[in-house]
Each structure stands twice: as C-alpha cells, then as structure tokens.
Amino acid sequence: MPCRQSRDTVVLVSRCPRNKIEWITRADILNCSFSPQTCVVPEKFQYHCVLNENATGLVEVCAPFKTIHGNKHKHLIILPKIC
C-alpha cells in the first residue's frame, strides 16, 4: 500500500551520501521519524536515497523501511510506491 505522506518529503539531489557520516547528516536533516505520517510507527519511517521513478535522477525521501532479505552485512530494501 502506498504511503502518500512520503510524497511530501521528496527532495531532488545530484548524489546520494557516500559514507556513513554523510548518510547520518542527511538523515538528520530530513528528520523522517518526526515527519507527520500514519503509514508505520515513527521508527520505521526512514531516510532513503534512491533512483527516481524513471531511473533518470536521484531523490531523498522518507518512506517506510522494510528488509526483505538481509544479514548483518547486507540488506535489500524496497520502497513502496509513494504516489
């Protein structure tokens, strides 16, 4: 099910964070867990930097986090459709 509140958090960017410090900095700026939404518990509404819908650019977005396969070294993350 789409999380429509994610649309309000989309930011076009020229690149995604390249290391942990940059990731934490950008996540802190978007402050996703405090974004108004009713999709998931606040801790699961997290920062993502991903390809846009057409795979022609990058966006930062707050969206529900879901691990569909993972171990302590790798996670495959899927983003629900937000529109």
C-alpha positions in Angstrom: 0.0 0.0 0.0 1.4 3.4 -0.9 2.5 5.8 1.9 1.1 9.1 0.5 2.9 11.2 3.1 6.2 10.2 1.6 5.4 12.4 -1.4 5.8 15.5 0.8 9.3 14.6 1.8 10.8 14.0 -1.7 14.0 16.1 -2.4 15.8 16.0 -5.8 19.5 15.6 -5.3 22.6 15.3 -7.5 24.1 12.5 -5.5 23.4 10.2 -2.5 25.6 10.1 0.6 28.9 8.4 0.0 29.7 7.3 3.5 28.1 6.8 6.9 28.8 10.4 8.2 27.1 11.9 5.1 24.2 9.4 5.4 23.6 10.3 9.1 23.9 14.0 8.3 21.3 13.8 5.5 19.0 11.6 7.6 19.2 14.1 10.4 18.3 17.0 8.1 15.2 15.2 6.8 14.3 14.0 10.3 12.0 11.3 9.0 10.9 9.8 12.3 9.3 13.2 13.1 7.5 13.6 9.8 3.7 13.6 10.1 2.5 10.3 8.7 0.2 7.4 9.5 1.8 4.6 7.5 4.1 3.0 10.0 5.4 3.5 13.5 7.8 6.5 13.5 11.0 4.4 13.8 10.1 2.6 10.5 9.6 5.9 8.6 13.3 6.3 7.5 15.6 8.2 5.2 16.3 6.7 1.8 18.3 8.0 -1.2 17.2 6.2 -4.4 16.7 6.4 -8.1 13.6 8.4 -9.1 10.6 6.6 -10.7 12.1 6.9 -14.2 15.6 6.0 -13.2 16.8 9.3 -14.5 17.9 11.0 -11.3 18.2 10.7 -7.5 15.8 11.6 -4.7 16.0 11.6 -1.0 12.7 10.6 0.6 11.2 9.5 3.9 9.5 6.2 3.5 8.7 3.0 5.4 11.7 0.8 5.9 11.3 -2.9 5.1 14.1 -5.5 4.9 13.0 -8.3 2.6 16.3 -10.1 2.8 19.3 -9.5 4.9 22.0 -10.4 7.3 24.3 -8.3 9.4 26.3 -7.2 6.3 23.7 -6.6 3.6 20.1 -5.5 3.3 17.9 -5.4 0.3 15.5 -2.6 0.7 12.3 -2.0 -1.2 10.5 1.3 -1.3 6.7 1.2 -1.7 5.2 3.2 -4.4 4.7 6.7 -2.9 2.4 8.3 -5.4 
